Amino acid sequence: MNPRLTLTKITKRYPAVVANDGVDLVVLPGEIHAVLGENGAGKSTLMKIIYGAVKPDAGDVIWNSREVHIANPAAARKLGIAMVFQHFSLFDTLTVAENIALGLPGDTKLDELEKRITATARQYGLELEPQRHVHTLSVGERQRVEIVRALLTNPQLLILDEPTSVLTPQAVTKLFETLRKLASEGCSILYISHKLDEIRALCHTCTVMRGGKVTGVCDPRQESSASLSRMMIGAELPQLKHSGSAAGKVALTVEGLSLAKNHPFATELRDISFELHAGEILGLAGISGNGQQELLAALSGEDPRAGHASIKLDGQPIGRLNAAQRRAKGLGFVPEERLGRGAVPEMSLANNVLLSHQGPATVGWGWIKGRAINALAASIIQRFNVKAGGPQSAAKSLSGGNLQKFIVGREIMRSPRVLLVAQPTWGVDVGATAQIRAELIAMRDAGCAVLVISEELDELFEISDRLAVLAKGRLRPAIPTAQATVDQIGMWMSGLWDEADAAPPVEVYKEVVNA
């Protein structure tokens, strides 16, 4: 069988790094081929070269036994290469069909396209309504739009970048069924993921990258997660130690928090109530777009519309305080968006420290203490093993995982009494993931009250003491993690829970926090 795609000695250099260093890759027809590696290993650059978004400095690209030079994504699509990016590129105010039409020839008739969308979606079990506006879709449904848009081009090669990062367990199962069906029809699939269990369950072949080079090619079905980790990071995956602990006093109280939409596509919060105790991690599960951003904005102070007494820190009302005032009272906050919110892309890491460290140690008499912020940035880089050129490196020069470690480290170095963390390990490699999770558990063990909002159910089950679910702006009150199941939480994430089951028995809750 002739390969569908062959890359030979692909090299791409940037001023500060060699992103791809003589990379070889072979993908067969009908093969689901994983590309695994740490953040910064060169996976994204390689995929962009295949898709025509980046030109290699050296090396050959062989497509169906013919050497090609892919000038741009349009040329890639013409060859039969399609890509679904981790971050979707859809217009909220347009319908599903209108969004898909944007990537097709200008003479495409919308009514005929809607029929093609319906037929393709039904063929692969993706369930789409072509006339629905995108802003009414869940994140899982939006991903179906992206996949169907790719499938309508009849690709011979489909590239998927972290496709399950926003899906419930049930939706992941459905996606895998679709991918297996595509592969059985001869479509080749390049699957980029940090989830080792998924790769072992789905993929036929795995190419592992480290430092821009290929460190091994294997059949992941014959490997363990530990052996894949060794190939990827060159060492054993750190073992996370998480044991139960006695929760302390109430550190954060939210009572009857309701907020109307602040823009047409926001989610209304309805009567949110919960307590977060010192020395515990409360995990909040939910599909993106169900009120997580709105809740975090209200808790952090970015949205000060909440009733003053609806949010209390150590028993003191803070609902009308701004973000800086809440930080001064002991609140820490790691937002979901790294660049543009958690960090200013063009600013150095040292200057980014000032986003949350503003006090006598860093600022005096109106002057920024340059040496102090440089030293603080350097200590974060060293403690959290951030791969960066130093404190003066621009935030945008770091890989996603390394920037996330820096942002989490910046908050932890403040020693907050309450720490709010959104999507702590989204798109982060297994080594960095283990480190970030271990740091959160260490914060809990030191007495910090930690709220983790994540769409990674495995993560929440691994580190949380209690689990709650947010769906359609409503909160399903928390239960002990030991009493929860993945299927149960997955159903609740879809908003499926009985009103009678909306609150656990008070006795159960008291047993947990007083254990």
N, C-alpha and C positions, 0 to 999 in steps of 0.2 A: 504493500500500500504506500503510495507516494504521500509525503507530508503535505498538509494544507499550508502550513507556515514554517519557514526555517529562518532563524536569525543566526548569523555567523559573525563572531568577533565584534559585536555592536559596542561602540565606545562613544560616550558623550561627556565632554569636559565642560565645567563651569569654572570661573576664576578661582573659587575657593575649594572646589571639590571635583572629583571624578565620579559622576553619578552612575555611569555604566562603564565597566572596565572589561572589555573583551567578552561580552555576554553571548552565550549560545543558547538557543531555545528551539525545540522542535515540537510542533503541535499537529496531531494526526486528525483526519476527518472523523467526526463523531466522537471525539475525545473531550472529556471535561478535565481540563488541565489547570491545576492550582499554581499560583505564584505566591510564595510565602517569604516573608522577611520582616525584619524590624523596620520601624519608621526610619527613613533615610537610607534604606538598603538599596534603593534605585528602582523599585517596582513601578512607581508612577511614571518616572521618566521613560522606562521601557515601554509601558502601555501607550504613552503619548507618541513615541516613535512609531509604533505599529499603527496608531490611528492617524498619523500624519500631522499631529500638532507640534511635534518637535523633530528637527532633522538631526540624524546622528553625525558625529564627526568622522567616524570610520565604521566599517563593517558592511555586510550585505543582508538584504531582505529578499528572501525567495518566497514567492506566493504561487502556489500550485505549479511548482517546478519552473517558475519563470522569475528572473530577477526584476525587481520593481523599485522605483524611487517614488515614495508616497509623498506628494508635495503638500497636501493639506487634508483635513477631514473629509471634504467633499470627494477628493480622489479616493480616499479609503472606502467611503460608502459606495462609490462606483465599482470598486473591486469586489465588494461584498463583505466589508468589515463594518460592524456596528458596535457602539460602545454605550453602556449605561453608567453614568458617573454616580459617585456617592452622593453628591449634592445635585438635586434635581434642577432642571432648567425649564420650568413651566410658568406660564403667565396665569395668575390667579383669576383674572377677569374674563378669560377666554374659556370656551368649552373644550372638552376633551378632543373633539374632532378638529377644532380650530388650532389647538396646540400642535397636534400631529401634522396638520396640513403645512405648518410653517417649515417643516423639514422636507417637504415633497415638492415636485415640480409645480410651477405656478399655474399650470392649466388643470390641476387636479380639481375635480368637481366634488363639492362638499357632501352632497347627498350620496354619491357613489362611495366616497371615502367612509361615510358613516356605516354603510353596509359592509365594507371590507373590515372595518374595526370590529364590528359586532361578530362577523364570521371568524376572524382571527382570535378574538378574545374567547369565543365559545370553543374553538378548536383546542385551545391550550388551557381552558378552565380558568381564565383570568377575570371574567365577570366585570365588564365595563359598560357604562351607558354613554355613548358618544355625545349626547346633547347636554350632559351635566357640566356645570361650570366647575373649574378646578378647585376654586375656593371651598366648595362643598364636599370635597373628597378627603378621606383620611390619608395619612402618609402612605400606608400600604397600598391604597387605591392609586395614589399618584405614581408609585413605583410601577404599578401595572401599566399605567399610561406610557411611561418611559420604555418599558419592555415591549409593549405592543407597537410603539412607534419604531423600535428597532426591528421587530419581527416583520413589519410591513415591508421592509426593504429586502426581505428574503435573504438574510445574511448567511454567509458561509462560515463566518467567525463572529462570535458575540463576546465582547469583553464586558465583564461585570465587576465593578469596584465596590467592595463592601456592601453587597446587595441586601443583607439581612439585618443591617444595623438599626433599622427602624420598624422591624416587623415583629408581630406576636409569634409565639411558637406555632400556632395553627397556620399562620400565613407563611412561615418558613417551610413547613411541610408541603404546602401547596406549591410554593416556588420550586422546591426540589423536584416535585413531580413534573412541573413544566420543563425544567432544564433536562431531566432525563428523557423526556419525550422528544425534545429538540435534538439531543445527541443521537437518539435512536434513528432520527431522520437524516443524519449525516452532518448536522451543524456542529462545528467545533466551538468550544466554550473555554475562554480564559477567565478563571475565577480568582479574584483577589480578595483575600480575607485573612484576618488575624485569628479566626476561631478554628482552632485545631480540630475540634470534634466534628465541625461541619466538613472540613476538608477530608477527614478520614472517612466520613459517611458518604460523601458525594463524588469525590474526584477519582479519576483513574490514574493520574500522574501528578506529581508535585515537583516543581523546580524551586529550590530554596536559594535565596540570595542573602549575602551579607557584605556590607561595605562596597556595594556596586559590582560584586562578583558572584558567580554561581558557585555555591558550596556543595551542591548535591542534587541529584535527580532520583526520585524514588516512587514506589507505589505506596501512597499514603494508607491504603487499606491494610498493608502489611506492617505499618509502623505504629508506635505508641505516641501519645502526646509528648512524652519525655524525649523520645528519640528525635522527633521533629524539632523540638525546642533546642536540643543540642546542635542540630544542623543549622538552626536559625541564629542562635545567639552564642554558640560556641561553649555553652555551659549548661548545667542542669537548671531547670526553671525553679526559682525560689519557692519554697513551700510556705503557703500562707497559714499562719497560726491564728485561729479565731475561736476563742472559747467564750462561753456566756459570762456575763458580768452583772452585778447588781446595779440597777439604774438608781441614780440619785434624785435630787429634787428637780422639780419642773424648771427648765431653763427658758423654754419658749412656749407660749400659749397662743393659739389661734382660735377665736371663738366667734361663730356666726359671720365669717368673712364672706361678703357678697359684693361683687363688682360688676357693673355693666360693661359692655364692650367699649373699649376706647378707640376702636377703629372697626370698619365694617367686617373685617375678616378675623377679628379677635374671638376668643371664647369667653363667654360670660361665666364668672365664678358664682356658685350658688351654695351658700350656707356652709362654708368650709370650717371645720372645727377639728383640732387635734392638739395634743400635748407632746412636747419633745423634752426628754429628761437628760440631765447631765449623765455622762457615762454610758450612753446608748447610741446606736446607729439606727435611725428610722429610715427604711427604704421606701421610696414612693415610685411605684410602677405606673406606666401609662404609655399609650401610643402618642407620638408627637402630635401636637395640635389639639390636645384635649384640656388645655388650661395650664400646662406646666410653666410656660413663659410668663403668663399672667400672674400665677401664684408667686413665682420667684421675684417678679418685679414688685409685687406688693410686700413681700417679706423683706427684700433687700432695701427698699426705700426708693427704688427707681420710679415706682408708681405710688404717690402719696395720697391716693384718694380713699384709702381704707379708713374706717372709723378709728379714732385714736385708741380706743380701748379694745378693738378687735384683735390687735396684735400686742403681746406683752413679752418683754425680755426681763427675766428675773422678777416677774411680777409688776414691772413698771410699763405703763402704756407707751408704745412707740409708733403707733399707726400713722401719725402725721409727721414723724421725723424724716429728714432726708437721709440719703445713703451715708453721707459723711458722719452725720450725727449718730447713726446706728453703729457704724464701725467704731466710733469713739466709745461706745458703750459695750463693746466686746463682740460684735457680730462680724463674721468673716463670710466672704461670698466668692464663689468660683462660677462665672457664667458659662452658659453652653457655648457661645461663640468665642473662639480664641482670638482670632484676629479682628480688630475693629471694636471689640468690646472688652475682652479679657486683656488685650494688649494692643498698643498702637503700633501698626506694622513698621512704620518708618523710624520709630524711636528705638534707641538702644535698650538693652535689657536693664541697664542701670537706671535709665530714666523711667522705664516702665515700672520699676519698683515703687515710684512715687504715686502710682495709681491707688495704692492701698496703704503705703507707709508714709503718712504725712504727720510728723510730730517733731518734737525737739531733737530726736536722733538724726533726722534727715533734713530738716528745715529750721533755720534760726534767723530771727530778725529779717525775715523776708528773703533770705538767701538760701539757695539749695546747697547742701553740704556734699560737694562732688565726691570727696574721698569716702564719705560715709555710705553713699548709695552705691559706689563702686564696690566697696568691701562687702556690703550686704548682698549685692547681686552675685559676687564671686562666691560667697558662702552658700547661696542657694544652688548655684551651678555645681559646687563640689558636693554638697550634702545629698542632692537629689540626682546626681549623676547625669546632668544635662549636657548633651553633646552640643557645645557652642564654642565659638572662637574666643569668648571672654565677655566681660561685662559690657563692652562697647559694641558687641554684635547686634545688628538690627533684629528685632523680633521676627520679621518676615523671613529672615535667613534660616530659621530653625525649622526642622520637620515638625509636623503636627504633634507627634508624641513628645518630642523634647520641649516644645513650647508649653504643652499641657503640664509637664512635670515642673517647669519653671513657675507657671501660674499657680498651681496647687502649692508648690513650695513657698511661694511668696505669701500666700495666705496663712499657711501653717506657721511660718516664722513670726507671725504676729501673735501667736498663742491666743486665738479667740476662744471665748467661752461657748459660743454657738457658731457652727460652721455649716453653711449652705453650699452644696456642691451639685452642679447640674452636669449630667453626662460626663463623669470624671474620666472615663477611658474610651470614649467614642473614637474609633479609628486608631487606637493606640496598640502597639505591638505587645506581645505577651509578657516580655520582660518588663517594659514600662508599666503595663497594667498591674502586674504583681507588686511592683514597688509602690504605685499610687494606692492600691488597696491596702497594703500593709501600713502605709502612713496614716490612712484614715482610721484603721483599727487602733493604731498607736495613739492617735488623738482621742479616740473614745476611751481607751484604757487610762489616759491621763486625766479623764474627767470632762472632756469636751462633749457637748451635745451636737451630734452630727446628723444632718438631714441630707440624704443622697437621692436625687431624682435621676432615674436612669431608665433607658429602654432595654438595657441588657439584663434579662431576668437572671441569668447565671450569676452575674455580678451581685445583684441584690440578695439572692439566696446565699451567696458566699459570705457577705460581710454584714448583713443586716440582723439586728436583734428582733425587730418587728417590721412588718410589711403592710403598707396601705396602697390603695389603687385610686388613681384619678382618671375619671372618664366623663367626657362631655361636661366638664366644669363642676362635677360633683365628686366628693371624696367618699370612698368606701373605707370606713374606719379600720385601723390597723389590727392585725392579728399576729401572734408570735410566729416567727419564721418557721419554727419547728412544726407548726400545725398547718402550714400552707403547702400546696402542691403547685407545680408549674402549670398544669392544665387549669387548675382553679383560678390562679392569678391571670392566666391568659384569657379566660372567659370574662373575668371582671374588667380587664383592660378594654374589652369591647363594650363595656357598660351593661353587661348581663349579670345582674345580681338582684335578688328579691328584696323588696323593701323590708320584709320581715327579717331578712338576714343582714340588714345594713349596719347593725351594731353588735359586736361580740358581747357576751355576758360580762358584766362589770367584775364579777368574781374572777374570771379568767384573766382580765387585764391586771387586776390588783396582784394576782399571783405572780405575773411576769415581772412587774416593776418592783415588787418587794422580795423577789427571790434572793 
